[in-house]
Amino acid sequence: MQAATQSDSSTGATFNERDALWPNYSPPQDLVFTHGLGTELYTESGETYLDFLSGIAVTAFGHSHPHLVEALGAQSKKLWHVSNVFRIPEAEKLARRLAEASFADRIFFANSGTEAIEASIKAVRGYQAAVGKPERHRIIGMSDSFHGRTIAAVAASGNPSYVQNFAPTDHGFDHIAWGDMAALDAAITDNTAGVIVETVQGEGGIRPLTAEMLSHIRQVCDARGLLLILDEVQCGVGRSGKLFAYETFGIEPDILASAKGLGGGFPIGACLVSEKVGQHMVVGTHGSTFGGNPLAAAVGNAVLDLVFEPGLLENVRKQADTLRAGLEELVSECPAVLSKVSGLGLMIGARCEIPNVELMTALRRNKLLVGRAGDNMIRLLPPLNVSDAHVTQALDILRLEVRRLQQF
Ligand SMILES: *Cc1c(COP(=O)(O)O)cnc(C)c1O
């Protein structure tokens, strides 16, 4: 590297400091958070922001939750990492709790969503090979999906924008238009091994599959000997108003990928599978150095404590109803700005009739942080324990800015 650029700020990152990072992100240059508490984020100069993005559905209980701080602190003083060469009681406990609360019997821990997806893909192929159908190796996904950024995950996503420059990506994925059930039936061949879908599509536009679609997919998988992977990296762990979103639709997957909210901000991912699938993932088939280490698993257990607290999932549903009702009113009142509300639980999308970035920037000027999604949407992902007062505050800011933009 050539001459280093000196920072002129004592603690904050400067523009020049960013020069040493890949230029693959574009954060607002003048905004740096120093700490957070619950749904609020603070800057060095003392400004307070309302965080309705939660680090993209990750800080499920907001910032600095005392139970999570305590769990991480306590574990950090005991043991950080031993690798999966040795037993990890915290991970065994987390796996047991996830299995008891879901369809799953066996859990593999990873460090991210995309790794949970990779494990899911390997579990599908591993199963088909183990039951004597090695020719079944292709997986059918839906258009506009997002399954992560590794080569296999972008190949599974069926979104040309993620694949550009990274060809070849024919690693065994076929795609149908989102929700097109006739196309699904037609796409199945002798080489098909499984189907991968987001129960609630996230990045591509906040879009839940319907109960009819999911039950059709389940029936087709059962009839043709295929495995169903649900990607619940974003919509899982309470965000839908249930522990996992599939519970809303009355079906069960064979494999489920989880991450994001599972660590509440500490990196952890999980691939949950039924015994039928899990029995084949024996020694030598898959692994991870960091996956499910004591720190990550301790925090994951603390997150589950909070998800299972009485009233938490009710809060998700209640705050979701309030937010959606407020947004629906704005859609009727300001159709030149907002045209549709969608989502499930506290994963809420509002489609914009102006560029979504314009509304996002206007909201940020008013100290409300939201995300964006495909289909020109803004995306609300507040913490699962968000309060009435913060929901009211967020809706007030949304009303102010949407009404102002409607005037143009
Ligand atoms: C975020 C996301 C991923 C990828 O997770 P990473 O932790 O970024 O690797 C996969 N699938 C869905 C649905 C996601 O929202």
The ligand as a Gaussian input file, in Angstrom:
#p B3LYP/6-31G(d) Opt

LIG

0 1
 C      -29.372000     -12.223000       4.343000
 C      -29.917000     -13.414000       3.661000
 C      -29.094000     -14.473000       3.278000
 C      -27.588000     -14.432000       3.409000
 O      -27.189000     -14.285000       4.722000
 P      -25.688000     -13.748000       5.040000
 O      -25.604000     -13.846000       6.522000
 O      -25.612000     -12.349000       4.508000
 O      -24.746000     -14.653000       4.367000
 C      -29.686000     -15.589000       2.718000
 N      -31.021000     -15.648000       2.529000
 C      -31.845000     -14.647000       2.896000
 C      -33.309000     -14.801000       2.714000
 C      -31.327000     -13.487000       3.459000
 O      -32.140000     -12.473000       3.776000

